Amino acid sequence: MGLRETRSVFERKILRKIFGPTKEANGIWRIKTNKDLDELIKHRNITNYVKVQRLSWFGHTNRISETSIAKRIHKWKPFTGRPAGRPKSRWEDDVKNDLKKT
């Protein structure tokens, strides 16, 4: 992002949810400032940041042992089919789209 570009209110709200509050030295919790949020994501585009994190987690789930709970949930297939109509986007679909775009 350029110096003059700003993040939307929605992006800031989501970032504050993701990173949570900051605990000061005196033990008081405070909401992160816009400057704190920019430093945490290193002034990167939030959409690209989320995609990178998603691909990182995908790589992690593929490397962990087959007995891990995260791996079993990732490999699990439900017994029932999906409802009729437009299918909802799944996490795995998002990962495949991210891989195609990179």
C-alpha positions in Angstrom: 0.0 0.0 0.0 1.1 3.5 -0.7 1.6 6.1 2.0 -1.6 7.9 1.0 -3.8 4.9 0.8 -6.0 4.0 3.8 -7.6 0.9 5.0 -11.4 0.6 5.2 -13.2 0.7 8.5 -14.2 -2.9 7.9 -10.5 -4.0 7.4 -9.5 -2.3 10.6 -12.4 -3.9 12.5 -11.3 -7.4 11.2 -7.7 -6.8 12.0 -8.6 -5.7 15.5 -10.6 -9.0 15.9 -7.7 -11.1 14.5 -4.9 -9.5 16.6 -6.9 -8.7 19.7 -6.2 -6.0 22.4 -2.7 -5.0 23.7 -1.7 -5.3 27.3 0.1 -2.3 28.6 3.0 -2.5 31.1 0.7 -1.4 33.9 -1.6 -4.4 33.2 -4.4 -2.4 31.5 -5.8 -3.7 28.1 -6.3 -1.3 25.2 -7.5 -1.5 21.6 -4.8 -1.5 19.0 -4.3 1.7 17.2 -4.2 2.0 13.4 -0.4 2.5 13.7 -0.1 -0.8 15.7 -2.2 -2.7 13.1 0.0 -1.4 10.2 3.1 -2.4 12.0 1.7 -5.9 12.7 0.9 -6.6 9.0 4.0 -4.7 7.8 1.9 -2.4 5.6 0.8 -5.3 3.4 -2.5 -5.7 1.6 -4.9 -7.5 4.0 -6.4 -9.7 1.3 -3.0 -11.0 0.3 -2.0 -11.5 3.9 -5.1 -13.7 4.5 -4.3 -15.7 1.4 -0.7 -16.3 2.5 -1.8 -17.3 6.0 -4.4 -19.7 4.5 -1.8 -21.3 2.2 0.6 -21.6 5.1 -2.0 -23.4 7.2 -2.8 -25.7 4.3 0.9 -26.6 4.0 1.0 -27.2 7.8 -2.0 -29.6 7.7 -0.5 -31.5 4.9 2.8 -32.0 6.7 1.5 -33.0 10.1 1.0 -36.7 11.1 -2.1 -38.6 10.0 -3.1 -39.2 13.6 -3.4 -35.4 14.4 -6.9 -34.1 15.0 -6.4 -31.2 12.6 -5.3 -33.7 9.9 -8.3 -35.9 10.5 -10.7 -33.0 10.4 -9.1 -31.8 7.2 -9.5 -35.3 5.5 -13.0 -36.0 6.9 -15.8 -36.3 4.4 -19.4 -35.9 5.6 -21.9 -38.8 5.2 -24.6 -36.6 3.6 -24.5 -34.7 0.4 -24.6 -30.9 0.1 -27.9 -29.2 -0.2 -29.4 -28.3 -3.6 -28.6 -24.9 -5.1 -25.5 -22.9 -5.3 -22.8 -24.6 -3.2 -21.3 -22.5 -0.4 -17.6 -21.7 -0.7 -15.5 -24.0 1.5 -12.1 -23.4 2.9 -10.6 -26.0 0.6 -12.1 -24.3 -2.4 -10.5 -21.0 -1.3 -7.1 -22.7 -1.0 -7.4 -24.2 -4.5 -8.4 -20.8 -5.9 -5.4 -19.2 -4.1 -3.0 -21.8 -5.6 -4.4 -21.2 -9.1 -3.9 -17.4 -8.8 -0.3 -17.7 -7.6 
